Amino acid sequence: MSATKEAKIVVVGAGFAGLAAAATLVRAGFQNVQILEANGRVGGRVHTTRPFSQNIIELGANWIHGQEGNPLFQLAKEHGLLVEGVSASKVMCLPRSVTPRDYFFRQGGRQVSTESVDQVCSLFSKLTSKAFESELEDKHRALSLGSYLDAAFAESPLAASEDGQRLFEWCKRSECTDEASSSLYEVSASQIGYYIALEGGFFNSLGPGGYQAILDILLKDLPSEIILTNKAVKSIHWDLKEQLQANEKGGLNHPVKLICEDDGVFEADHVIVTVSLGVLKQQAGTLFKPSLPKSKLTAIEQLGFGTVDKIFLCFNERFWPEDCAGIQLVWDEGPEDKSVYTSHSEGEAWKETWYKKICGFDSVARHPTVLCGWITGREALHMETLQDSEVGDACVRLLRSFTGWSVPDVSKVLISRWGLDPQVLGSYTFVPHNVNGVKEHEALAAPIPFQNKIPESKPLQVLFAGEATHVNFYTTTHGAYMSGVREAQRLITHYTTKTVTS
Ligand SMILES: Cc1cc2nc3c(=O)[nH]c(=O)nc-3n(C[C@H](O)[C@H](O)[C@H](O)COP(=O)(O)OP(=O)(O)OC[C@H]3O[C@@H](n4cnc5c(N)ncnc54)[C@H](O)[C@@H]3O)c2cc1C
């Protein structure tokens, strides 16, 4: 064992990024690794629960996105955690893979024909693929994703029919779930091409243990004393030159000190910060002393971090047909309409109609009497402030008025509140219109101090991981995992090089 492997490393946060970083370091032989986690549980935005029965409900991440090159898919496969053949669209309500068995209803109870749904959804899929595959025409490159889609759709004959237009709005609202945005007018059309969708789709669902089963595999590799839960870090003091000078006379020689909310103090040679972009947006100003370099603060400000929430409705009996994979709501107008969204004169009126942001209710695997509604952006944040019962009642009213079916009262309601969760403050990252995503993701990922600026400082004092730091796989669990491995590897390389050259 090399002496350098005794370096003190503190990881802040026990989501996929933090756990992957710690597991990689421990596997490489580092003996002084500690994870400080603010919450009483590990997993972060992965939260597998069992609120209705012994079967799982995922309040956070649900799908493994892509197979080839996806380390979490590999891990799940190796450990027999996958169930084949479940379509993602059933839970994610994605237009790109929408199944014909979704029932689409216009306001007022008219069902939209499957043919219209298929035509519009497949056009929408084609248009978004152009953006994802960086094949946009020049005239569209500078636009927001919403404006590009509007312009491209206007050229299609489908735009001539009212059903076509309304379905297209549904597609856009549904796409907001993927982009974690209030509206696609907030999202860059051209930058989305840097996000890489791994081959293999996401047709492999996790088995009955859900995402928790993958977390458990990582946890098995970590000695339990490594993780301290209920340990919120209040401040990270880096580049402690005064302390270093004093300590050079015969004490510890750690350039970083962490102070926790409970006044616990930890010293470290390296800290890997994995807190969400939402937490950084709120706390970067107070969390780091001295303050972060300007390029980092700019990245934190520029990148978008939106809210996506799930609304689980548990009924005593199933009222929707067996072949109905989801009940999709095609609004006559709503928050995604450009005029409504971009109008500054609207004030707070949108709060009264927050439920118009719900694009539909999907059936839930292993729960025949449960539906899952999806809501994003500012309307999701507003919904989080309401009582569960109020949200449940609003959803039942929607289901009754759109379908005309006899919908019973809901028996249990469970909603996620990722936007108000103080340890997350949102759901995942997107690249806003007019922002250079690659530049900002890279700036966020860069360790400090920057060696070219402060050559006398100890290197790699504070490193950054987490989904928001990944240029190509931001928003995903595998992006988070890979970013943790990346930062652990950065330290492993640093010490390997040091050992070789000394
Ligand atoms: C509703 C929803 C659905 C999603 N669906 C999918 C999906 O289907 N597939 C997919 O791939 N991804 C999905 N995601 C995204 C995925 O969950 C995240 O990208 C990933 O889990 C992020 O991991 P992370 O380690 O970067 O951050 P986190 O999981 O947020 O971990 C950061 C940790 O830091 C802790 N922390 C915060 N502040 C402090 C502090 N001061 N001191 C100590 N600890 C602190 C937090 O408590 C947290 O545990 C979804 C997310 C949400 C919210």
The ligand as an SDF file (V2000), in Angstrom:
LIG
                    3D

 53 58  0  0  0  0  0  0  0  0999 V2000
  -38.5470   12.6930  -10.3680 C   0  0  0  0  0  0  0  0  0  0  0  0
  -37.2220   12.2570  -10.9290 C   0  0  0  0  0  0  0  0  0  0  0  0
  -37.1970   11.2760  -11.8980 C   0  0  0  0  0  0  0  0  0  0  0  0
  -35.9720   10.8710  -12.4530 C   0  0  0  0  0  0  0  0  0  0  0  0
  -35.9690    9.8560  -13.3570 N   0  0  0  0  0  0  0  0  0  0  0  0
  -34.7910    9.3790  -13.8040 C   0  0  0  0  0  0  0  0  0  0  0  0
  -34.7560    8.1950  -14.5740 C   0  0  0  0  0  0  0  0  0  0  0  0
  -35.7840    7.5580  -14.8320 O   0  0  0  0  0  0  0  0  0  0  0  0
  -33.5350    7.7660  -15.0210 N   0  0  0  0  0  0  0  0  0  0  0  0
  -32.3780    8.4330  -14.7280 C   0  0  0  0  0  0  0  0  0  0  0  0
  -31.3090    8.0070  -15.1770 O   0  0  0  0  0  0  0  0  0  0  0  0
  -32.3920    9.5350  -13.9490 N   0  0  0  0  0  0  0  0  0  0  0  0
  -33.5590   10.0170  -13.4660 C   0  0  0  0  0  0  0  0  0  0  0  0
  -33.5750   11.0820  -12.6210 N   0  0  0  0  0  0  0  0  0  0  0  0
  -32.3190   11.8030  -12.3480 C   0  0  0  0  0  0  0  0  0  0  0  0
  -31.4150   11.0620  -11.3570 C   0  0  0  0  0  0  0  0  0  0  0  0
  -32.1770   10.6950  -10.2400 O   0  0  0  0  0  0  0  0  0  0  0  0
  -30.2760   11.9800  -10.9480 C   0  0  0  0  0  0  0  0  0  0  0  0
  -29.6070   12.4860  -12.0810 O   0  0  0  0  0  0  0  0  0  0  0  0
  -29.2240   11.2820  -10.0800 C   0  0  0  0  0  0  0  0  0  0  0  0
  -29.8250   10.4430   -9.1070 O   0  0  0  0  0  0  0  0  0  0  0  0
  -28.3780   12.3610   -9.4100 C   0  0  0  0  0  0  0  0  0  0  0  0
  -27.3910   11.7810   -8.5730 O   0  0  0  0  0  0  0  0  0  0  0  0
  -26.2930   12.7080   -7.8920 P   0  0  0  0  0  0  0  0  0  0  0  0
  -25.4430   11.8460   -7.0660 O   0  0  0  0  0  0  0  0  0  0  0  0
  -25.6770   13.5870   -8.9120 O   0  0  0  0  0  0  0  0  0  0  0  0
  -27.1230   13.7240   -6.9640 O   0  0  0  0  0  0  0  0  0  0  0  0
  -28.0940   13.4240   -5.7370 P   0  0  0  0  0  0  0  0  0  0  0  0
  -28.7800   12.1390   -5.9130 O   0  0  0  0  0  0  0  0  0  0  0  0
  -28.9280   14.6450   -5.5680 O   0  0  0  0  0  0  0  0  0  0  0  0
  -27.0990   13.2820   -4.5020 O   0  0  0  0  0  0  0  0  0  0  0  0
  -26.5780   14.3880   -3.8130 C   0  0  0  0  0  0  0  0  0  0  0  0
  -26.6140   14.0880   -2.3150 C   0  0  0  0  0  0  0  0  0  0  0  0
  -26.0450   15.2090   -1.6240 O   0  0  0  0  0  0  0  0  0  0  0  0
  -26.7440   15.3580   -0.3930 C   0  0  0  0  0  0  0  0  0  0  0  0
  -26.5190   16.7140    0.0940 N   0  0  0  0  0  0  0  0  0  0  0  0
  -27.0620   17.8780   -0.3380 C   0  0  0  0  0  0  0  0  0  0  0  0
  -26.5890   18.9230    0.3840 N   0  0  0  0  0  0  0  0  0  0  0  0
  -25.7170   18.4060    1.2840 C   0  0  0  0  0  0  0  0  0  0  0  0
  -24.9000   18.9770    2.2980 C   0  0  0  0  0  0  0  0  0  0  0  0
  -24.8770   20.2910    2.5440 N   0  0  0  0  0  0  0  0  0  0  0  0
  -24.1350   18.1500    3.0610 N   0  0  0  0  0  0  0  0  0  0  0  0
  -24.1340   16.8080    2.8310 C   0  0  0  0  0  0  0  0  0  0  0  0
  -24.8910   16.2240    1.8840 N   0  0  0  0  0  0  0  0  0  0  0  0
  -25.6670   17.0000    1.1130 C   0  0  0  0  0  0  0  0  0  0  0  0
  -28.1840   15.0610   -0.7790 C   0  0  0  0  0  0  0  0  0  0  0  0
  -28.9750   14.7380    0.3600 O   0  0  0  0  0  0  0  0  0  0  0  0
  -28.0270   13.9120   -1.7650 C   0  0  0  0  0  0  0  0  0  0  0  0
  -28.1250   12.6660   -1.1190 O   0  0  0  0  0  0  0  0  0  0  0  0
  -34.7650   11.4830  -12.0190 C   0  0  0  0  0  0  0  0  0  0  0  0
  -34.7960   12.4440  -11.0200 C   0  0  0  0  0  0  0  0  0  0  0  0
  -36.0010   12.8350  -10.4740 C   0  0  0  0  0  0  0  0  0  0  0  0
  -36.0130   13.8650   -9.3730 C   0  0  0  0  0  0  0  0  0  0  0  0
  1  2  1  0
  2  3  1  0
  2 52  2  0
  3  4  2  0
  4  5  1  0
  4 50  1  0
  5  6  2  0
  6  7  1  0
  6 13  1  0
  7  8  2  0
  7  9  1  0
  9 10  1  0
 10 11  2  0
 10 12  1  0
 12 13  2  0
 13 14  1  0
 14 15  1  0
 14 50  1  0
 15 16  1  0
 16 17  1  0
 16 18  1  0
 18 19  1  0
 18 20  1  0
 20 21  1  0
 20 22  1  0
 22 23  1  0
 23 24  1  0
 24 25  2  0
 24 26  1  0
 24 27  1  0
 27 28  1  0
 28 29  2  0
 28 30  1  0
 28 31  1  0
 31 32  1  0
 32 33  1  0
 33 34  1  0
 33 48  1  0
 34 35  1  0
 35 36  1  0
 35 46  1  0
 36 37  1  0
 36 45  1  0
 37 38  2  0
 38 39  1  0
 39 40  1  0
 39 45  2  0
 40 41  1  0
 40 42  2  0
 42 43  1  0
 43 44  2  0
 44 45  1  0
 46 47  1  0
 46 48  1  0
 48 49  1  0
 50 51  2  0
 51 52  1  0
 52 53  1  0
M  END
$$$$
